[in-house]
Amino acid sequence: MNTNEIKTNFHHLIDQISDEQLLIKLYHIMEQASATKDGQLWNRLTEEEQIELLKIEREVQSGQGLISNEQMQAKHKKWL
């Protein structure tokens, strides 16, 4: 998906939401995210947290240790 497709899909999702409180929450999230400078969040993390996130990213990219949504739901069905 390219940037234009993401924006278009995002607009469609927003257009389908009628819950004003949810829209307000999403607006504040987007407002805060757009005001955050690149790397600002990363720089607030400790070195240990940065290393852990990089490790997680490698695992996700390689598919290691991932569990499908269906497997997770079946595993935790009694709490859902």
C-alpha angles and dihedrals in degrees: 000000000000128000095266092050091049091051092047093048091046091053091049091052092050091048089057094055115094098169104106094199091053090048090051091051092048091047092053091048092051092043091052093045092051092049093052114096118232111273094012094116092042091053091054091059121093118246089253091054091048091051091048092051092049089050091051091049091053091049092050093047091051094042091237116158095356118149121202119242090245092054091048092049091049091048093051100030094125090063097043 
